Amino acid sequence: MDRLKALSVFKAVADNGSFVAGASALDISCPVASRTVQDLETLLGVRLLHRTTRRIALTAAGEDVLRRAEGLLESYEELASIARLSASEPAGVIRMAAPALFARHYLGPALATFRARYPQVQVDLQLCEGSVNAVLDEVDLALCLPEDLRSMQVVRTLTSAEVGIYAAPAYLAQKGEPAHPSELAQHDCLTSRIAGTGAIWSFQQLELGDACSLSVKGALHANQIEVLADAAVHGAGIVMLPAFLAQAAEAQGLLQRILSGWRVAPLSLQLSYNSRRNQPMSVRKLIEHLVVTLGTKHEVRATRTLRLAADEAPAFRSTLQSQVFAEPRFSAPNQAGRLPARWM
């Protein structure tokens, strides 16, 4: 039995003083109205109406149930109204999660312009210092790095963050500046759990198009890349960083970008959500806004790949194989959106 419908039938009968009038108000038959009220009485275990051949009257229990039903039905109508408005006009609260590092750089201005355009929408943004994976089930929308994605989620490519190799001038003066990625095996490399910045670093030579991947090692590993940036400023070693994070330190001469003839794969940022079905208008509009505001186009280029082990530096193996060296493009929801294994 539909309990809300039963309560609405009971209220209509009570308000109109008869089953005939109540049924007419709801455009249902009188027998249906009578049977629905009887079923409600059976469910509640009390008599709601005194019935005579001429009129009906509420019992004491019926008066109490009617009073409570009125409040319940009003609340339901309010909720239904909000849902209808949300489906046709951007309104309500959007729960969103994002890695703190990237949110601070990317999301502030974009969310400000979105709110100016849709003032009835509120954005509840949860910033995660580590992975957003733990809160994906609690939010409507998430900004994700590739390692945070789940195979069942819908993914939209948003943008990519340029990545470079940096070290403090004092460190380079003491240890020497590597001229080739293979020489990183002789240095302290600071690593993190963010995709592409772990123990395997990959490069593409800008001039010749060759690519290489090699193992790096050092005494400092962290899940917070900003800590590594600070450590690098103070001479702890060589670090792979998003360019926007190193920009201020580089401008002040605290960090120096090295291996300028080599390209590092950018960090891919994705928008992720559970389903398009019954998605509120506000969420759809925010997705569209972020894709337009922050989205970038990505090129796919073929190149040759040469893999190096740390103990092979500085010598190179001569075996080359044809591979694709580029950030992937995702056009279908069922694609996981992960970077190739050599970027992880």
Secondary structure, 3 states (H helix, E strand, C coil): CCHHHHHHHHHHHHHHCCHHHHHHHHCCCHHHHHHHHHHHHHHHCCCCEEECCCCEEECHHHHHHHHHHHHHHHHHHHHHHHHHHHHHCCCEEEEEEEEHHHHHHHHHHHHHHHHHHCCCEEEEEEEECCCCHHHHHHCCEEEECHHHCCCCCEEEEEEEECEEEEECHHHHHHHCCCCCHHHHHHCCEEEECCCCCCCEEEEEECCCCEEEEEECCCCCEECCHHHHHHHHHCCCCEEEEEHHHHHHHHHCCCCEEECCCEEECCEEEEEEECCCCCCCHHHHHHHHHHHHHHCCCCCCCEEEEEECCHHHCCCCCCCCEEEECCCCCCCCCCCCCCCCHHHC
